[in-house]
Each structure stands twice: as structure tokens, then as C-alpha cells.
Amino acid sequence: MRIIPLLVGLICVANSAFTQTKTTTAKAKPKPATAVKQTKAPVALKDTGLYVKITTDSGIIILKLYDETPQHRDNFAKLVRSKFYDSLLWHRVMPTFMIQGGDPSSKKAAPGVMLGGGDPSAPKIPAEINDQFYHKKGALGAASDGNPEKKSSASQFYIVDGKTYGDPELDAIEQKNNRKFSPAVREIYKTRGGAAHLDGNYTVFGEIISGFKTVAKIGSMSRDRFNRPLTDIRMKMEILRNIPKLLPED
């Protein structure tokens, strides 16, 4: 394709001094309590259970990143935190297929310019293709330039909108790609839809948990011969640490 709670401890220090006489013992008054300074908890080196919120001109998308694809997860999270994706365009959209973004050259691209060739200086990410993660509707995948190792772009990604399939189509894809769909996966493609022909060639490293209508809306935008929307659609991303509330329309 060509994608701490901090505990504030109050330590009460009480010094007691006593002077013994023949008949009485005097006790010293306790000193005032001294509050312990707050310190920030250490930041985890690896991220788990990450969610990403994408705000677009057409709505909001919320993604869950898979822990089973750690290199792609951590790379994507790093770029989100650094604000790399903010103001980039959805530069390639195709209805009932997918929407693609992450080209750094799209931020200041002039209208009508073909996009999709830009990438940060970071090296490509080794493939983490896992058969349990396939291209169902809402899948988050990493773009690739078709290299033999199936390594992924360092920044470009896509989200599957997809279509539903019939058994004959799935049979033909199996024969062409020399892959076999399990009965469960076949049923998903027949009922929920996706992009079955991409399986085995691109790393799927997350999925939508909210925002399917937003993806479909972006995918249906009027576009030029390069499948770039005629009206620029920009994105902004942030990491969510807690399981987010689903959007009403989903």
C-alpha cells in the first residue's frame, strides 16, 4: 500500500525530652509535622493498553493499539506523543476500502500534489504480521512500499473501511494469495466486511473501537486522480491512558 497516584506522607516527628525529679516528670511538646515533598512517579519504558484519539475535520476516531505488535505500537505512540501527526492530511482515501495518512510532506502540500512518498528519517519497521489480526472493517495497518521483507513505513498508516464479500470472492483471494481463511474470519468478511486481499502482506497493529462513521465519511470525500481529497482533511492525535467512552454513533 502505496499507515501516579502520589502518596503524600506526613511524617510526624515528635521528640520527647524528660527531666526526672524526685516527684515529677516533664514531657516536651511535639514539634510541628513536616510534609514530605511530592515526586513524580517514573514513566514506564514500554506502553501497554494504549488508546489513541484522532480528531479530524470530519469527526473523531478512537483506536486501540495491540500489545502483540510491540514495535509498531511503540513507534506509533512515540510519533503521537511528539505531535508528529498533528496537521497532517488524510492524503489517500477510497470508499469501501481504506483511508491513509502519515505522510510528513502533506502538512504544507499545495492542492493537487500527489502525496504518499514522504517518510521520516527513521528506518522502516520490521514486519509483525500476525494471523490473528486481519483486515476486518476498522483494522489499523501500517503502509508499505512492497519491499520483499514486508517492512512497514516509519509513519504512514491506514484504517480499513472495507466491503463485504461473498464466498466466491474469498475463494478466489485464497487461491491467489495462497492463504486460507478460517471459518470465523470468513464469516467476519462476509458480514462485517474488510479488505481481505491485504492479509499477509501488511502488519495490522490496532483497530477502531469508535468512529466507524467518521472513517466512512472521510473515505467518501470527493477526490482527485491520486485519490487525494479535493478538500484537505487534517488530523490531530493524543494518547488516552484509560478505556475511552465510545462515541454515540458507534
C-alpha positions, 0 to 999 in steps of 0.5 A: 500500500502505496499507515501516579497516584502520589502518596503524600506522607506526613511524617510526624516527628515528635521528640520527647525530652524528660527531666526526672525529679524526685516527684515529677516528670516533664514531657516536651511538646511535639514539634510541628509535622513536616510534609514530605515533598511530592515526586513524580512517579517514573514513566514506564519504558514500554506502553501497554493498553494504549488508546489513541484519539484522532480528531479530524475535520470530519469527526473523531476516531478512537483506536486501540493499539495491540500489545502483540505488535510491540514495535509498531505500537511503540513507534506509533505512540512515540510519533503521537506523543511528539505531535508528529501527526498533528496537521497532517492530511488524510492524503489517500482515501477510497470508499469501501476500502481504506483511508491513509495518512502519515505522510510528513510532506502533506502538512504544507502540500499545495492542492493537487500534489500527489502525496504518499512518498514522504517518510521520516528519517527513521528506518522502516519497521520490521514486519509483525504480521500476525494471523490473528489480526486481519483486515476486518472493517476498522483494522489499523495497518501500517503502509508499505512500499512492497519491499520483499521483507514486508517492512512497514513505513516509519509513519504512514498508516491506514484504517480499513473501511472495507466491503463485504464479500461473498464466498466466491470472492474469498475463494478466489483471494485464497487461491491467489494469495495462497492463504486460507481463511478460517471459518470465523474470519470468513464469516467476519468478511462476509458480514462485517466486511474488510479488505481481505486481499491485504492479509499477509502482506501488511502488519495490522497493529490496532483497530477502531473501537469508535468512529466507524462513521467518521472513517466512512465519511472521510473515505467518501470525500470527493477526490482527485486522480491520486485519490487525494481529497479535493478538500484537505482533511487534517488530523490531530492525535493524543494518547488516552491512558484509560478505556475511552467512552465510545462515541454515540454513533458507534 
